[in-house]
Amino acid sequence: LALSLPQRDAGRFALDRALPFWAFALDAEAAQRFAELGRDSLTAVEAASIPAGKVRLELLPRGIGRLEVRAPNLYRTIVRGDSVVMDVTVRNAGSRAVDAVRITADVPPDWRASVTPELVREVPIDGEARVRVTIVPPADIGVGDYDARLKTDALSADRQVDTEDKTIRVHVDPPANVAGTVLLVGLLLSLVGGVVWFGLKLTRR
């Protein structure tokens, strides 16, 4: 005997409420008796009147919580001294509410990370929750690419919900050289001024 329920039943089956039914092994005579009753639901007395092997069973819908973790962009470019601030959306695409959702950031050594709020108490079916992730590299971080991993822990009906980790790639650029930029602009202005002055001098001659 193989039974199945649809993953999404549009609320037809109440969670954690047993669905009792009978299973019969019918021969020709029993099948005729069963057809005479002509109903989908039988009482215990009616089931006993059918000369066949039978067993009373119950099906218990539990539902499954399924989380989808989304972020607009998992690749971030920052300048040394800056931090990464991003919003992460958690959506319950399952058939049961998800509880105690906690997102943590696994970052390289000497980095700091925080998630606000630290705990989302419940995400209902088709519901969403948003958290803000802040990742702070050390002040003396070298230029290059670094990876941070977002991990999600959650429960549904006191069972751990399987989730997929997300990897954030952080590219660190060197800070802008303000003095060099000012010097370059000054040289360009001097060059333009010299060209204008020389042009005016030639025009007067």
N, CA, C and O of each residue as an XYZ file, in Angstrom:
820
protein
N       0.852     -1.184      0.000
C       0.000      0.000      0.000
C       0.890      1.237      0.000
O       1.704      1.417      0.906
N       0.742      2.076     -0.997
C       1.514      3.317     -1.098
C       0.545      4.486     -1.114
O      -0.371      4.535     -1.935
N       0.752      5.427     -0.204
C      -0.104      6.607     -0.095
C       0.754      7.858     -0.215
O       1.928      7.862      0.155
N       0.157      8.904     -0.730
C       0.876     10.179     -0.829
C      -0.126     11.315     -0.759
O      -1.291     11.169     -1.130
N       0.352     12.444     -0.278
C      -0.421     13.671     -0.246
C       0.312     14.728     -1.067
O       1.541     14.699     -1.136
N      -0.404     15.653     -1.687
C       0.277     16.718     -2.432
C       1.067     17.606     -1.482
O       0.663     17.812     -0.338
N       2.191     18.131     -1.952
C       2.993     19.008     -1.110
C       2.225     20.262     -0.720
O       2.341     20.737      0.410
N       1.450     20.795     -1.641
C       0.632     21.968     -1.343
C      -0.822     21.588     -1.592
O      -1.208     21.340     -2.735
N      -1.639     21.538     -0.530
C      -3.008     21.041     -0.650
C      -4.058     22.135     -0.506
O      -5.249     21.848     -0.385
N      -3.610     23.402     -0.519
C      -4.549     24.538     -0.414
C      -5.418     24.448      0.844
O      -6.571     24.879      0.838
N      -4.862     23.889      1.918
C      -5.566     23.853      3.187
C      -6.638     22.790      3.302
O      -7.457     22.849      4.219
N      -6.662     21.807      2.390
C      -7.702     20.781      2.457
C      -7.484     19.822      3.620
O      -8.445     19.280      4.166
N      -6.221     19.610      4.005
C      -5.913     18.681      5.088
C      -5.309     19.457      6.245
O      -4.298     20.143      6.093
N      -5.949     19.335      7.412
C      -5.431     20.015      8.599
C      -4.170     19.312      9.088
O      -4.141     18.086      9.188
N      -3.138     20.075      9.388
C      -1.888     19.490      9.854
C      -2.065     18.875     11.237
O      -2.786     19.397     12.088
N      -1.383     17.747     11.433
C      -1.353     17.031     12.721
C      -2.727     16.502     13.135
O      -2.941     16.191     14.307
N      -3.655     16.398     12.189
C      -4.966     15.812     12.488
C      -5.109     14.534     11.662
O      -5.021     14.566     10.435
N      -5.332     13.405     12.350
C      -5.340     12.097     11.693
C      -6.492     11.966     10.705
O      -7.603     12.435     10.956
N      -6.209     11.322      9.581
C      -7.220     10.999      8.573
C      -7.425      9.476      8.596
O      -6.635      8.747      7.995
N      -8.466      8.982      9.278
C      -8.687      7.529      9.356
C      -9.290      6.989      8.065
O     -10.049      7.682      7.388
N      -8.951      5.759      7.732
C      -9.538      5.111      6.557
C      -9.355      3.596      6.694
O      -8.586      3.112      7.524
N     -10.091      2.869      5.847
C     -10.003      1.414      5.795
C      -9.238      0.994      4.549
O      -9.323      1.626      3.496
N      -8.488     -0.093      4.702
C      -7.839     -0.734      3.551
C      -8.373     -2.163      3.471
O      -8.311     -2.907      4.450
N      -8.901     -2.548      2.296
C      -9.500     -3.874      2.109
C      -8.705     -4.672      1.080
O      -8.152     -4.117      0.130
N      -8.660     -5.987      1.290
C      -8.185     -6.926      0.268
C      -9.410     -7.731     -0.178
O      -9.850     -8.631      0.537
N      -9.963     -7.412     -1.358
C     -11.271     -7.916     -1.774
C     -11.160     -9.024     -2.814
O     -10.362     -8.942     -3.747
N     -11.975    -10.060     -2.636
C     -12.194    -11.011     -3.725
C     -13.479    -10.597     -4.435
O     -14.019     -9.526     -4.155
N     -13.971    -11.417     -5.337
C     -15.141    -11.036     -6.136
C     -16.372    -10.829     -5.262
O     -17.107     -9.858     -5.437
N     -16.598    -11.759     -4.304
C     -17.779    -11.643     -3.444
C     -17.707    -10.393     -2.567
O     -18.683     -9.656     -2.426
N     -16.530    -10.173     -1.982
C     -16.372     -9.004     -1.115
C     -16.476     -7.709     -1.910
O     -17.001     -6.706     -1.429
N     -15.961     -7.753     -3.143
C     -16.031     -6.554     -3.981
C     -17.479     -6.200     -4.299
O     -17.835     -5.024     -4.373
N     -18.318     -7.231     -4.488
C     -19.735     -6.979     -4.750
C     -20.410     -6.367     -3.530
O     -21.202     -5.432     -3.650
N     -20.094     -6.899     -2.364
C     -20.661     -6.360     -1.127
C     -20.216     -4.904     -0.925
O     -21.003     -4.051     -0.515
N     -18.958     -4.645     -1.217
C     -18.426     -3.287     -1.072
C     -19.149     -2.330     -2.035
O     -19.463     -1.194     -1.678
N     -19.404     -2.805     -3.247
C     -20.087     -1.964     -4.237
C     -21.523     -1.683     -3.810
O     -22.056     -0.610     -4.093
N     -22.157     -2.646     -3.129
C     -23.525     -2.447     -2.678
C     -23.621     -1.324     -1.640
O     -24.615     -0.600     -1.589
N     -22.576     -1.188     -0.813
C     -22.596     -0.116      0.176
C     -22.497      1.251     -0.510
O     -23.150      2.214     -0.108
N     -21.675      1.309     -1.541
C     -21.640      2.489     -2.406
C     -21.315      3.788     -1.715
O     -21.867      4.833     -2.061
N     -20.425      3.739     -0.742
C     -20.052      4.983     -0.060
C     -18.530      5.041      0.090
O     -17.838      4.024      0.140
N     -18.054      6.270      0.158
C     -16.614      6.447      0.361
C     -16.220      6.289      1.823
O     -15.066      5.982      2.124
N     -17.172      6.496      2.737
C     -16.879      6.406      4.162
C     -17.741      5.304      4.772
O     -18.952      5.255      4.561
N     -17.087      4.416      5.538
C     -17.799      3.291      6.143
C     -17.666      3.336      7.657
O     -16.634      3.742      8.191
N     -18.729      2.913      8.343
C     -18.650      2.758      9.792
C     -17.976      1.437     10.113
O     -17.782      0.597      9.234
N     -17.623      1.260     11.368
C     -16.969      0.013     11.785
C     -17.902     -1.180     11.563
O     -17.440     -2.259     11.191
N     -19.211     -1.002     11.786
C     -20.172     -2.092     11.589
C     -20.260     -2.459     10.117
O     -20.282     -3.641      9.774
N     -20.310     -1.462      9.246
C     -20.385     -1.728      7.810
C     -19.108     -2.392      7.312
O     -19.168     -3.304      6.487
N     -17.957     -1.947      7.800
C     -16.700     -2.566      7.387
C     -16.646     -4.024      7.838
O     -16.142     -4.883      7.113
N     -17.172     -4.305      9.050
C     -17.158     -5.677      9.557
C     -18.054     -6.596      8.739
O     -17.844     -7.809      8.728
N     -19.050     -6.038      8.053
C     -19.971     -6.861      7.259
C     -19.370     -7.286      5.921
O     -19.958     -8.114      5.226
N     -18.261     -6.762      5.562
C     -17.615     -7.122      4.295
C     -16.665     -8.290      4.552
O     -15.719     -8.148      5.327
N     -16.898     -9.444      3.918
C     -16.067    -10.637      4.162
C     -14.726    -10.518      3.417
O     -14.551    -11.079      2.335
N     -13.812     -9.794      4.004
C     -12.518     -9.587      3.339
C     -11.485     -9.231      4.395
O     -11.821     -8.871      5.523
N     -10.218     -9.341      4.002
C      -9.161     -8.850      4.869
C      -9.237     -7.332      4.943
O      -9.435     -6.662      3.930
N      -9.082     -6.806      6.125
C      -9.237     -5.368      6.293
C      -8.369     -4.879      7.441
O      -8.021     -5.636      8.346
N      -8.032     -3.610      7.385
C      -7.274     -2.999      8.471
C      -7.642     -1.522      8.542
O      -7.830     -0.862      7.520
N      -7.738     -1.025      9.756
C      -8.050      0.382      9.979
C      -6.729      1.152     10.060
O      -5.866      0.818     10.871
N      -6.571      2.167      9.233
C      -5.327      2.937      9.174
C      -5.606      4.415      9.418
O      -6.745      4.876      9.335
N      -4.546      5.136      9.720
C      -4.628      6.577      9.874
C      -3.461      7.223      9.137
O      -2.330      6.740      9.178
N      -3.766      8.322      8.465
C      -2.751      9.108      7.774
C      -2.648     10.450      8.490
O      -3.650     11.137      8.689
N      -1.425     10.815      8.874
C      -1.216     12.030      9.651
C      -0.437     13.054      8.821
O       0.776     12.915      8.665
N      -1.104     14.073      8.291
C      -0.392     15.116      7.529
C       0.494     15.946      8.462
O       0.022     16.487      9.462
N       1.760     16.039      8.129
C       2.684     16.820      8.950
C       3.108     18.121      8.279
O       3.312     19.128      8.957
N       3.242     18.112      6.961
C       3.743     19.300      6.279
C       5.258     19.392      6.379
O       5.878     18.785      7.253
N       5.834     20.154      5.479
C       7.283     20.317      5.444
C       7.607     21.800      5.319
O       7.084     22.486      4.441
N       8.466     22.284      6.196
C       8.953     23.649      6.078
C      10.133     23.695      5.118
O      11.054     22.884      5.218
N      10.103     24.639      4.192
C      11.190     24.751      3.210
C      11.559     26.225      3.052
O      10.728     27.036      2.643
N      12.788     26.564      3.371
C      13.222     27.951      3.343
C      14.033     28.258      2.094
O      14.875     27.468      1.666
N      13.760     29.421      1.521
C      14.560     29.954      0.423
C      15.222     31.236      0.918
O      14.548     32.161      1.370
N      16.546     31.277      0.828
C      17.309     32.442      1.272
C      17.749     33.221      0.037
O      18.419     32.679     -0.843
N      17.367     34.495     -0.022
C      17.637     35.307     -1.205
C      18.332     36.601     -0.808
O      18.076     37.171      0.253
N      19.217     37.047     -1.688
C      19.884     38.338     -1.530
C      20.006     38.970     -2.909
O      20.270     38.261     -3.880
N      19.819     40.291     -3.026
C      19.876     40.931     -4.345
C      21.214     40.735     -5.048
O      21.255     40.587     -6.269
N      22.302     40.733     -4.294
C      23.627     40.637     -4.898
C      24.571     39.998     -3.891
O      24.735     40.495     -2.777
N      25.186     38.897     -4.290
C      26.115     38.194     -3.407
C      27.569     38.540     -3.717
O      28.485     37.930     -3.166
N      27.783     39.522     -4.603
C      29.140     40.005     -4.887
C      29.190     41.483     -4.542
O      28.432     42.281     -5.093
N      30.083     41.849     -3.629
C      30.177     43.226     -3.177
C      31.607     43.739     -3.328
O      32.568     43.031     -3.030
N      31.730     44.973     -3.791
C      33.020     45.641     -3.896
C      33.052     46.787     -2.901
O      32.167     47.642     -2.904
N      34.072     46.806     -2.046
C      34.205     47.856     -1.052
C      35.630     48.391     -1.087
O      36.533     47.770     -1.648
N      35.807     49.548     -0.480
C      37.131     50.148     -0.305
C      37.616     49.824      1.097
O      36.819     49.753      2.033
N      38.915     49.628      1.243
C      39.459     49.332      2.566
C      38.988     50.388      3.567
O      39.117     51.589      3.331
N      38.443     49.918      4.682
C      37.864     50.805      5.685
C      36.347     50.811      5.666
O      35.718     51.258      6.625
N      35.745     50.317      4.577
C      34.285     50.229      4.498
C      33.812     48.870      5.010
O      34.618     47.999      5.336
N      32.493     48.705      5.076
C      31.894     47.441      5.482
C      30.794     47.059      4.499
O      30.351     47.880      3.695
N      30.362     45.810      4.573
C      29.299     45.302      3.717
C      27.990     45.295      4.514
O      27.918     44.710      5.594
N      26.969     45.944      3.977
C      25.641     45.941      4.594
C      24.651     45.476      3.534
O      24.543     46.090      2.472
N      23.934     44.401      3.815
C      23.021     43.847      2.824
C      21.784     43.276      3.506
O      21.839     42.814      4.646
N      20.669     43.318      2.781
C      19.410     42.734      3.256
C      19.247     41.345      2.662
O      19.496     41.130      1.475
N      18.832     40.418      3.487
C      18.605     39.030      3.082
C      17.150     38.675      3.377
O      16.647     38.932      4.471
N      16.482     38.085      2.391
C      15.076     37.699      2.538
C      14.973     36.185      2.695
O      15.574     35.422      1.938
N      14.205     35.772      3.689
C      13.950     34.354      3.930
C      12.482     34.081      3.633
O      11.600     34.693      4.235
N      12.219     33.165      2.706
C      10.839     32.854      2.313
C      10.542     31.386      2.598
O      11.358     30.507      2.323
N       9.352     31.137      3.158
C       8.915     29.770      3.436
C       8.107     29.257      2.249
O       6.948     29.630      2.068
N       8.730     28.400      1.442
C       8.062     27.831      0.267
C       7.514     26.440      0.558
O       7.160     25.710     -0.368
N       7.440     26.069      1.821
C       6.980     24.735      2.187
C       5.495     24.699      2.505
O       4.736     25.588      2.118
N       5.099     23.657      3.214
C       3.688     23.453      3.547
C       3.443     23.464      5.049
O       2.395     23.016      5.514
N       4.419     23.979      5.818
C       4.264     24.105      7.253
C       5.075     25.312      7.722
O       6.118     25.632      7.151
N       4.585     25.973      8.765
C       5.295     27.137      9.293
C       6.686     26.743      9.779
O       6.903     25.624     10.244
N       7.614     27.672      9.664
C       8.994     27.462     10.102
C       9.258     28.365     11.295
O       8.913     29.546     11.282
N       9.875     27.796     12.330
C      10.114     28.522     13.576
C      11.615     28.685     13.828
O      12.450     27.978     13.264
N      11.916     29.649     14.699
C      13.276     29.848     15.216
C      14.310     29.922     14.102
O      15.284     29.169     14.084
N      14.080     30.842     13.177
C      15.008     31.018     12.056
C      16.165     31.903     12.518
O      15.956     33.011     13.013
N      17.368     31.402     12.351
C      18.549     32.137     12.777
C      19.587     32.092     11.650
O      19.991     31.014     11.213
N      20.012     33.268     11.185
C      21.036     33.364     10.148
C      22.336     33.830     10.784
O      22.356     34.809     11.530
N      23.408     33.134     10.490
C      24.722     33.502     10.998
C      25.679     33.649      9.824
O      25.508     33.014      8.784
N      26.678     34.488     10.003
C      27.676     34.733      8.966
C      29.013     34.149      9.414
O      29.552     34.524     10.455
N      29.531     33.234      8.619
C      30.843     32.636      8.864
C      31.861     33.442      8.061
O      31.904     33.336      6.836
N      32.675     34.240      8.734
C      33.574     35.184      8.062
C      35.031     34.794      8.308
O      35.313     34.006      9.211
N      35.962     35.337      7.515
C      37.391     35.046      7.718
C      37.868     35.528      9.091
O      37.193     36.328      9.740
N      39.031     35.041      9.530
C      39.577     35.479     10.819
C      39.768     36.997     10.879
O      40.120     37.635      9.887
N      39.531     37.551     12.055
C      39.668     38.986     12.338
C      38.555     39.825     11.712
O      38.546     41.045     11.875
N      37.629     39.207     11.010
C      36.459     39.930     10.515
C      35.371     39.887     11.584
O      35.380     39.022     12.460
N      34.435     40.829     11.501
C      33.281     40.841     12.403
C      31.997     40.826     11.578
O      31.940     41.375     10.478
N      30.975     40.190     12.132
C      29.695     40.107     11.425
C      28.557     40.154     12.429
O      28.677     39.667     13.553
N      27.449     40.750     12.004
C      26.249     40.797     12.840
C      25.024     40.666     11.948
O      25.041     41.056     10.780
N      23.953     40.106     12.524
C      22.692     39.916     11.811
C      21.568     40.485     12.666
O      21.466     40.171     13.852
N      20.722     41.323     12.064
C      19.612     41.952     12.785
C      18.299     41.687     12.043
O      18.195     42.017     10.862
N      17.290     41.097     12.709
C      17.322     40.551     14.067
C      18.074     39.221     14.115
O      18.222     38.541     13.100
N      18.538     38.869     15.290
C      19.276     37.621     15.441
C      18.365     36.400     15.292
O      18.806     35.341     14.846
N      17.085     36.557     15.672
C      16.149     35.432     15.633
C      14.816     35.882     15.036
O      14.241     36.887     15.455
N      14.341     35.128     14.060
C      12.991     35.312     13.514
C      12.133     34.184     14.088
O      12.370     33.009     13.808
N      11.155     34.547     14.878
C      10.408     33.526     15.620
C       9.588     32.614     14.715
O       9.501     31.414     14.975
N       8.987     33.154     13.661
C       8.161     32.305     12.787
C       8.085     32.913     11.397
O       7.998     34.129     11.228
N       8.120     32.029     10.408
C       7.854     32.410      9.021
C       6.704     31.527      8.552
O       6.903     30.327      8.365
N       5.511     32.080      8.356
C       4.357     31.255      7.970
C       4.490     30.739      6.540
O       5.398     31.133      5.808
N       3.582     29.860      6.158
C       3.563     29.325      4.793
C       3.399     30.492      3.811
O       2.510     31.330      3.963
N       4.261     30.526      2.820
C       4.296     31.600      1.808
C       4.672     32.950      2.405
O       4.552     33.975      1.734
N       5.126     32.966      3.654
C       5.528     34.216      4.292
C       7.006     34.507      4.082
O       7.779     33.636      3.684
N       7.377     35.748      4.359
C       8.764     36.190      4.206
C       9.206     36.947      5.455
O       8.394     37.528      6.176
N      10.498     36.922      5.683
C      11.108     37.719      6.739
C      12.408     38.295      6.187
O      13.077     37.674      5.361
N      12.750     39.480      6.652
C      13.963     40.139      6.150
C      14.907     40.423      7.309
O      14.493     40.898      8.366
N      16.163     40.128      7.092
C      17.194     40.422      8.078
C      18.283     41.250      7.406
O      18.448     41.211      6.186
N      19.020     41.994      8.214
C      20.130     42.813      7.703
C      21.447     42.217      8.194
O      21.641     41.975      9.386
N      22.337     41.989      7.240
C      23.644     41.402      7.537
C      24.707     42.484      7.371
O      24.764     43.160      6.344
N      25.542     42.638      8.384
C      26.656     43.590      8.339
C      27.961     42.834      8.525
O      28.126     42.088      9.490
N      28.888     43.033      7.591
C      30.186     42.363      7.627
C      31.264     43.440      7.631
O      31.305     44.297      6.749
N      32.137     43.384      8.637
C      33.169     44.411      8.807
C      34.545     43.769      8.706
O      34.918     42.991      9.584
N      35.315     44.073      7.655
C      36.685     43.552      7.562
C      37.606     44.321      8.507
O      37.256     45.416      8.948
N      38.776     43.768      8.824
C      39.736     44.517      9.640
C      40.252     45.744      8.892
O      40.225     45.790      7.662
N      40.724     46.745      9.654
C      41.148     48.013      9.052
C      42.349     47.839      8.131
O      42.505     48.587      7.166
N      43.199     46.856      8.423
C      44.418     46.676      7.625
C      44.271     45.552      6.596
O      45.260     44.932      6.206
N      43.058     45.296      6.165
C      42.808     44.208      5.220
C      43.551     44.460      3.913
O      43.631     45.595      3.443
N      44.087     43.402      3.336
C      44.769     43.526      2.061
C      43.796     43.563      0.900
O      42.654     43.118      1.011
N      44.265     44.099     -0.216
C      43.430     44.152     -1.410
C      43.239     42.741     -1.960
O      44.184     41.952     -1.986
N      42.019     42.418     -2.401
C      41.755     41.093     -2.964
C      40.322     40.660     -2.762
O      39.463     41.457     -2.385
N      40.070     39.381     -3.019
C      38.729     38.795     -2.892
C      38.663     37.923     -1.642
O      39.601     37.190     -1.331
N      37.545     38.012     -0.936
C      37.333     37.239      0.287
C      35.924     36.667      0.260
O      35.014     37.247     -0.333
N      35.755     35.510      0.916
C      34.459     34.833      0.952
C      33.910     34.806      2.366
O      34.643     34.557      3.323
N      32.619     35.064      2.491
C      31.878     34.891      3.742
C      30.678     33.997      3.442
O      30.098     34.073      2.359
N      30.313     33.162      4.391
C      29.229     32.200      4.162
C      28.070     32.477      5.116
O      28.249     32.635      6.323
N      26.862     32.529      4.520
C      25.647     32.685      5.316
C      25.047     31.310      5.587
O      24.799     30.536      4.663
N      24.819     31.017      6.858
C      24.223     29.751      7.257
C      22.876     30.021      7.918
O      22.727     30.984      8.670
N      21.899     29.165      7.632
C      20.547     29.328      8.159
C      20.158     28.097      8.959
O      20.238     26.970      8.469
N      19.734     28.325     10.199
C      19.211     27.255     11.054
C      17.753     27.550     11.360
O      17.400     28.686     11.677
N      16.902     26.529     11.265
C      15.475     26.718     11.519
C      14.846     25.386     11.880
O      15.405     24.322     11.616
N      13.668     25.467     12.490
C      12.913     24.279     12.889
C      11.515     24.341     12.293
O      10.942     25.415     12.111
N      10.981     23.160     11.995
C       9.593     23.030     11.572
C       9.050     21.756     12.199
O       9.526     20.658     11.912
N       8.048     21.912     13.058
C       7.511     20.773     13.815
C       8.630     20.086     14.588
O       8.700     18.857     14.631
N       9.509     20.891     15.203
C      10.621     20.401     16.021
C      11.623     19.580     15.216
O      12.396     18.812     15.787
N      11.612     19.736     13.918
C      12.595     19.073     13.063
C      13.452     20.111     12.359
O      12.974     21.181     11.984
N      14.721     19.778     12.185
C      15.629     20.701     11.516
C      15.241     20.866     10.048
O      14.958     19.888      9.356
N      15.232     22.109      9.587
C      14.902     22.408      8.195
C      16.197     22.454      7.383
O      17.146     23.153      7.740
N      16.217     21.707      6.299
C      17.394     21.714      5.426
C      17.428     23.015      4.634
O      16.446     23.391      3.994
N      18.565     23.696      4.683
C      18.733     24.943      3.948
C      20.080     24.928      3.229
O      20.997     24.196      3.602
N      20.172     25.749      2.199
C      21.398     25.853      1.415
C      22.185     27.085      1.851
O      21.642     28.187      1.928
N      23.482     26.881      2.136
C      24.326     28.010      2.507
C      24.533     28.931      1.308
O      24.527     28.487      0.160
N      24.715     30.218      1.592
C      24.984     31.212      0.560
C      26.386     31.781      0.771
O      26.788     32.065      1.899
N      27.118     31.942     -0.324
C      28.467     32.487     -0.254
C      28.478     33.925     -0.760
O      27.999     34.212     -1.857
N      29.029     34.821      0.049
C      29.169     36.226     -0.319
C      30.627     36.466     -0.700
O      31.531     36.195      0.090
N      30.851     36.970     -1.898
C      32.200     37.313     -2.342
C      32.407     38.819     -2.148
O      31.661     39.640     -2.681
N      33.436     39.155     -1.373
C      33.736     40.557     -1.075
C      35.064     40.915     -1.734
O      36.092     40.304     -1.442
N      35.038     41.904     -2.620
C      36.267     42.392     -3.256
C      36.673     43.701     -2.592
O      35.882     44.641     -2.520
N      37.910     43.755     -2.108
C      38.417     44.926     -1.397
C      39.377     45.679     -2.311
O      40.363     45.125     -2.796
N      39.065     46.957     -2.536
C      39.934     47.844     -3.302
C      40.730     48.728     -2.359
O      40.308     48.966     -1.227
N      41.887     49.221     -2.817
C      42.655     50.150     -1.969
C      41.924     51.470     -1.849
O      41.168     51.834     -2.749
N      42.128     52.203     -0.754
C      41.474     53.508     -0.615
C      42.003     54.484     -1.645
O      43.137     54.360     -2.107
N      41.184     55.447     -2.000
C      41.592     56.442     -2.988
C      42.718     57.305     -2.436
O      42.693     57.696     -1.269
N      43.725     57.607     -3.292
C      44.855     58.452     -2.916
C      44.459     59.905     -3.148
O      44.576     60.419     -4.260
N      43.988     60.562     -2.089
C      43.469     61.926     -2.217
C      44.578     62.891     -2.614
O      44.381     63.746     -3.478
N      45.752     62.754     -1.982
C      46.850     63.675     -2.289
C      47.281     63.536     -3.739
O      47.529     64.531     -4.421
N      47.369     62.289     -4.209
C      47.767     62.064     -5.594
C      46.744     62.622     -6.571
O      47.095     63.179     -7.612
N      45.463     62.462     -6.215
C      44.405     62.987     -7.090
C      44.467     64.503     -7.174
O      44.331     65.074     -8.256
N      44.675     65.164     -6.023
C      44.770     66.629     -6.001
C      45.966     67.102     -6.823
O      45.864     68.076     -7.569
N      47.114     66.405     -6.684
C      48.306     66.773     -7.440
C      48.076     66.621     -8.940
O      48.493     67.468     -9.730
N      47.398     65.517     -9.331
C      47.125     65.285    -10.743
C      46.203     66.366    -11.308
O      46.424     66.865    -12.411
N      45.175     66.720    -10.548
C      44.265     67.773    -10.993
C      45.009     69.093    -11.124
O      44.779     69.850    -12.067
N      45.910     69.372    -10.167
C      46.686     70.601    -10.235
C      47.577     70.656    -11.462
O      47.692     71.698    -12.108
N      48.213     69.524    -11.785
C      49.061     69.474    -12.971
C      48.240     69.681    -14.235
O      48.672     70.383    -15.149
N      47.062     69.076    -14.292
C      46.209     69.242    -15.470
C      45.763     70.693    -15.626
O      45.747     71.226    -16.736
N      45.398     71.334    -14.507
C      44.986     72.730    -14.574
C      46.146     73.623    -15.007
O      45.961     74.568    -15.774
N      47.343     73.314    -14.509
C      48.511     74.094    -14.901
C      48.793     73.938    -16.389
O      49.113     74.910    -17.074
N      48.673     72.705    -16.884
C      48.916     72.454    -18.302
C      47.898     73.187    -19.172
O      48.255     73.806    -20.174
N      46.615     73.108    -18.773
C      45.591     73.803    -19.542
C      45.812     75.313    -19.495
O      45.667     75.997    -20.508
N      46.164     75.832    -18.315
C      46.424     77.251    -18.190
C      47.608     77.697    -19.036
O      47.583     78.771    -19.637
N      48.652     76.860    -19.078
C      49.817     77.185    -19.905
C      49.465     77.212    -21.378
O      49.916     78.093    -22.110
N      48.660     76.254    -21.822
C      48.264     76.215    -23.228
C      47.439     77.439    -23.582
O      47.629     78.035    -24.643
N      46.516     77.820    -22.690
C      45.684     79.008    -22.945
C      46.542     80.260    -22.989
O      46.376     81.106    -23.868
N      47.458     80.373    -22.040
C      48.320     81.569    -22.005
C      49.181     81.667    -23.262
O      49.334     82.738    -23.849
N      49.747     80.511    -23.664
C      50.590     80.513    -24.855
C      49.764     80.847    -26.097
O      50.244     81.547    -26.989
N      48.526     80.354    -26.162
C      47.662     80.652    -27.290
C      47.313     82.127    -27.362
O      47.315     82.719    -28.442
N      47.013     82.725    -26.208
C      46.704     84.155    -26.173
C      47.904     84.994    -26.591
O      47.754     86.012    -27.265
N      49.091     84.561    -26.186
C      50.299     85.281    -26.538
C      50.545     85.253    -28.034
O      50.926     86.265    -28.622
N      50.329     84.107    -28.650
C      50.486     83.998    -30.106
C      49.447     84.853    -30.819
O      49.750     85.463    -31.844
N      48.230     84.906    -30.294
C      47.174     85.689    -30.942
C      47.516     87.184    -30.944
O      47.264     87.876    -31.930
N      48.090     87.682    -29.843
C      48.455     89.087    -29.767
C      49.552     89.457    -30.751
O      49.575     90.580    -31.255
N      50.453     88.539    -31.029
C      51.504     88.799    -32.008
C      50.921     88.822    -33.413
O      51.652     89.027    -34.382
